[in-house]
Amino acid sequence: MNPKYTVALVGSTGAVGEEFLDILEERNFPIGKLILLASKRSAGKKQVFKNTEYLVEELTPDIFRKQKVDLAFFSVGSELAKSFAPLVSDTGCLVIDNSSAFRMDKKVPLIVPEINPEDIPKHNGIIANPNCSTIIMLMPLAPIHQLNPIKKIVVSTYQAASGAGVTAMEELKTQAKEFLNSTEISAPKSFPYPIAFNCFSHDSKINLETGYNIEEYKMIQESHKILKNDTIEIVPTCIRVSVFRAHAESIYLELENEINLTKIRQNIEDFPGLSIIDDRQRNYFPMPLESTKKDEIFVGRLRQSISAVSLDASSREYSRERSIGRSKGLNLWCCGDQLRKGAALNAVQIAEKVFL
Ligand SMILES: NC(=O)c1ccc[n+]([C@@H]2O[C@H](COP(=O)([O-])OP(=O)(O)OC[C@H]3O[C@@H](n4cnc5c(N)ncnc54)[C@H](OP(=O)(O)O)[C@@H]3O)[C@@H](O)[C@H]2O)c1
């Protein structure tokens, strides 16, 4: 008989935690015993997994001391992860952590299973899941980078409210209702500004000297670690938008060699976890609504840069012969459910590589 594992879900009541329950059920991860953990506030709440109700318990170190837990998915804030994950991994339990606590720790592998699975065995009891915007960007970039090395990335994110958790998603719902009912918009709690019908620079702390915020630093540093290449220039601008779920990203790349769009398209099609939606005739490309609850990262608007080529004044058209095949600039647009591939799904895929 195949082994079954004792699995703990730390932060089971959160936006990512809820998604873990769905994904573990869908993928039939071999769970013998499931332990759901959250704060004292949630102790005694019920959550459903495979048609069975489970009681949520308060997270305490004792839980991991009094029973042998094989695997713990952490989806709590980074401060809590920092203090708890080492205690848990010391008991022999593998921790896969969704927070930023260990991502840049040299002893902790930072994994996207489709991109750097070879780093998984280097773990010492903790494996880190990358930031959601990093995963969603690197997924379509990996097959391009394999074919034609990337020298520079200019990326703008359009990040959903649920990226900031359950309460942020509720805040968008409440404010949208208030806005449409022409009642006063209640004061924002999760975000610094109203999120309904609005967009603003990412709500993470900004470095006053450089002007980049923490989310943008994460995209730069984590991408360098995952790709094992810190010479790629990465220029992110992270923006929160009035979307419930699924992040979108507009990406401009400078590649080392001349571009063959057909080959790039083929490499993206062949790469696991990616799906191309790129219908120029219908103006149909990836969208957050269609990416919601989906596992794949959707890629579209694949086009070679024409900006390096001068406009033909007589026809007001860019000269096809002069631009195609010569530019090393590539644009694309992608979209992915940040609660799935950007968080819970990526973590479960890592666990599958370790345990199955
Ligand atoms: N949301 C995303 O799209 C996303 C994507 C990638 C990574 N992440 C990361 O994943 C982690 C979780 O994010 P989230 O969006 O799921 O947040 P969330 O919706 O706010 O959920 C937070 C979870 O942490 C639990 N928690 C809070 N304080 C606790 C305590 N003192 N002891 C035990 N549990 C406690 C909460 O339990 P209660 O319900 O009892 O408060 C809840 O289960 C964060 O590190 C986040 O940065 C999130």
The ligand as a MOL file (V3000), in Angstrom:
LIG
                    3D

  0  0  0     0  0            999 V3000
M  V30 BEGIN CTAB
M  V30 COUNTS 48 52 0 0 0
M  V30 BEGIN ATOM
M  V30 1 N -2.9400 35.8800 -0.7310 0
M  V30 2 C -2.0830 35.5620 -1.6810 0
M  V30 3 O -2.3890 35.6520 -2.8690 0
M  V30 4 C -0.7060 35.0610 -1.3280 0
M  V30 5 C 0.1170 34.6090 -2.3730 0
M  V30 6 C 1.3930 34.1380 -2.0600 0
M  V30 7 C 1.8210 34.1290 -0.7670 0
M  V30 8 N 1.0070 34.5950 0.2350 0 CHG=1
M  V30 9 C 1.5070 34.5410 1.6120 0
M  V30 10 O 0.8100 33.5030 2.2870 0
M  V30 11 C 0.6430 33.8520 3.6770 0
M  V30 12 C -0.8510 33.8270 3.9960 0
M  V30 13 O -1.5170 34.7720 3.1960 0
M  V30 14 P -3.1110 34.8600 3.0950 0
M  V30 15 O -3.3810 35.7540 1.9590 0
M  V30 16 O -3.7150 33.5140 3.1320 0 CHG=-1
M  V30 17 O -3.4590 35.6610 4.4540 0
M  V30 18 P -4.8380 35.6830 5.2460 0
M  V30 19 O -5.9810 35.4520 4.3520 0
M  V30 20 O -4.7950 36.9410 6.0300 0
M  V30 21 O -4.7050 34.4300 6.2390 0
M  V30 22 C -3.7740 34.4260 7.3010 0
M  V30 23 C -3.8410 33.1130 8.0400 0
M  V30 24 O -2.9000 33.1830 9.1230 0
M  V30 25 C -3.5780 32.8110 10.3390 0
M  V30 26 N -2.9970 33.4840 11.4900 0
M  V30 27 C -2.9210 34.8090 11.7390 0
M  V30 28 N -2.3770 35.0270 12.9490 0
M  V30 29 C -2.1220 33.8160 13.4800 0
M  V30 30 C -1.5670 33.3520 14.7150 0
M  V30 31 N -1.1600 34.2110 15.6390 0
M  V30 32 N -1.4560 32.0220 14.9200 0
M  V30 33 C -1.8480 31.1440 13.9780 0
M  V30 34 N -2.4000 31.5010 12.7850 0
M  V30 35 C -2.5100 32.8190 12.5550 0
M  V30 36 C -4.9970 33.2770 10.1060 0
M  V30 37 O -5.8380 32.6470 11.0390 0
M  V30 38 P -7.1720 33.3670 11.5870 0
M  V30 39 O -8.2160 33.1380 10.5400 0
M  V30 40 O -7.4400 32.6430 12.8580 0
M  V30 41 O -6.8530 34.8120 11.7730 0
M  V30 42 C -5.2100 32.8100 8.6710 0
M  V30 43 O -5.4650 31.4480 8.6460 0
M  V30 44 C 1.2930 35.2370 3.8400 0
M  V30 45 O 2.6240 35.0750 4.2510 0
M  V30 46 C 1.2690 35.8080 2.4250 0
M  V30 47 O 2.2660 36.7680 2.2090 0
M  V30 48 C -0.2430 35.0500 -0.0310 0
M  V30 END ATOM
M  V30 BEGIN BOND
M  V30 1 1 1 2
M  V30 2 2 2 3
M  V30 3 1 2 4
M  V30 4 1 4 5
M  V30 5 2 4 48
M  V30 6 2 5 6
M  V30 7 1 6 7
M  V30 8 2 7 8
M  V30 9 1 8 9
M  V30 10 1 8 48
M  V30 11 1 9 10
M  V30 12 1 9 46
M  V30 13 1 10 11
M  V30 14 1 11 12
M  V30 15 1 11 44
M  V30 16 1 12 13
M  V30 17 1 13 14
M  V30 18 2 14 15
M  V30 19 1 14 16
M  V30 20 1 14 17
M  V30 21 1 17 18
M  V30 22 2 18 19
M  V30 23 1 18 20
M  V30 24 1 18 21
M  V30 25 1 21 22
M  V30 26 1 22 23
M  V30 27 1 23 24
M  V30 28 1 23 42
M  V30 29 1 24 25
M  V30 30 1 25 26
M  V30 31 1 25 36
M  V30 32 1 26 27
M  V30 33 1 26 35
M  V30 34 2 27 28
M  V30 35 1 28 29
M  V30 36 1 29 30
M  V30 37 2 29 35
M  V30 38 1 30 31
M  V30 39 2 30 32
M  V30 40 1 32 33
M  V30 41 2 33 34
M  V30 42 1 34 35
M  V30 43 1 36 37
M  V30 44 1 36 42
M  V30 45 1 37 38
M  V30 46 2 38 39
M  V30 47 1 38 40
M  V30 48 1 38 41
M  V30 49 1 42 43
M  V30 50 1 44 45
M  V30 51 1 44 46
M  V30 52 1 46 47
M  V30 END BOND
M  V30 END CTAB
M  END
